[in-house]
Amino acid sequence: MLGNSIGDMVKCWEAMNNNLRLQLGNIRASFQKSFYKVEHAHVSPFYGYLRGSVSRAALRRIAEELLRVDYVGTNRQICGCTLRTSYGLPCACELGRYRVGGIPIPIDAVHVHWRKLTMEVELEIGEDDGSEVDMTAAMDELWRRFRSLDVIGKRALRSMVCELAYPTMTTLCPPPEKIKTKGGVKKKGKKPADYDVYRDPSYHEYVDKASQSSQRQSQPSQTSKKIKLSKKQPQFIVQFPNHIRSYIEDVVNVESDVVGESLMIESFGSQPPEKWMSLPDMGYLIANRYNVVLVCLGNPCITFFPMTSSHSPNVSIYCIGFVNQNHWVQVNMKEGFPLPPVTLDWKKFCSHIATTWMLGFAGRMQHWQLLTPVLA
């Protein structure tokens, strides 16, 4: 504007002032987002002390650094501590120690620069009389509001206060225990297997029972078609890595004739080897379709987590092992057994919320790394 005769110093000053006002508004808006908006990658209790107290940009850098913990562990030499020295944020080895200890990231581990979420200038020593940070009046008003509410309102207000007072705790509750509602008097000798309290069956139940009985008599015996299983097979256990054998309870194998029948698909006949189950493709499919954790003991050993859901402590974990270079068997493991690492493709293509699976099973995956012998 100063390069021609159209503008002057006054107009230039006004333009700069408007531009600064716009930037200041954007900065304040970003502070408000850091206060109230939580991204999916930061909903884990691991970030409980940081949510609402640290800039979202810092949380994103910490989440990216957390991915390095899988191969860095707690080793400072491998870590290099670049994020700590350059940005004042916890690096991979620090995050590994917090994760192994099962504690959230402390607020003191983040530099004060990332914790300043206001444009207000800090008062110098001696200028603060305490009136700006005094919460006595606010707490008194909160108590008056609490006493004036009904039961539903008190519960809602208490829930909001607990979110501020206990940021690392979740509001989710485990399912309630099953309540026994069986209060009827049971008569011995008269109780059918299908009812808690005896009653006379209806007409259609008599008909259904007679129909099922006639069908059972007309159908051929199914005992010859039962899957033949065999357990406790040491010749299979020795084919798995040494450090995991002590965690194996038994191996369930399917007899060869049943395997042959399973490869026969109606109207298609026997299927060639390229149609058989193969990893890692089928591992992703099983984990995502049934929302389970699939552990495969082979070469290499891999864990498959769902790629679109969040961690669940009650998830089912299934383990299979590759034996004789041509066959998969079911492996029953002991409770809390170590988990092998995930694939690089899972880390690359999983959603943000799916990263909570690695956080939830961090201790067991770290245990596997400690048991795995170091190759020279």
Secondary structure, 3 states (H helix, E strand, C coil): CCCCCCCCHHHHHHHHHHHHHHHHHHHHHHHHHHHHCCCHHHCCHHHCCCCCCCCHHHHHHHHHHHCCHHHHCCCHHHHCCHHHHHHCCCCHHHHHHHHHHCCCCCHHHCCHHHHCCCCCCCCCCCCCCCCCCCCHHHHHHHHHHHHHCCHHHHHHHHHHHHHHHCCCCCCCCCCCCCCCCCCCCCCCCCCCCCCCCCCCCCHHHHHHHHHHHHHHHHCCCCHHHCCCEECCCHHHHCCCCHHHHHHEEEEEEECHHHHHHHCEECCCEECCHHHCCCCCHHHHHHHHHHCCEEEEECCCCEEECCCCCCCCCCCCEEEEEEECCCEEEEEEECCCCCCCCCCHHHHHHCCCHHHHHHHHCHHHHHHHHHHCCCCC
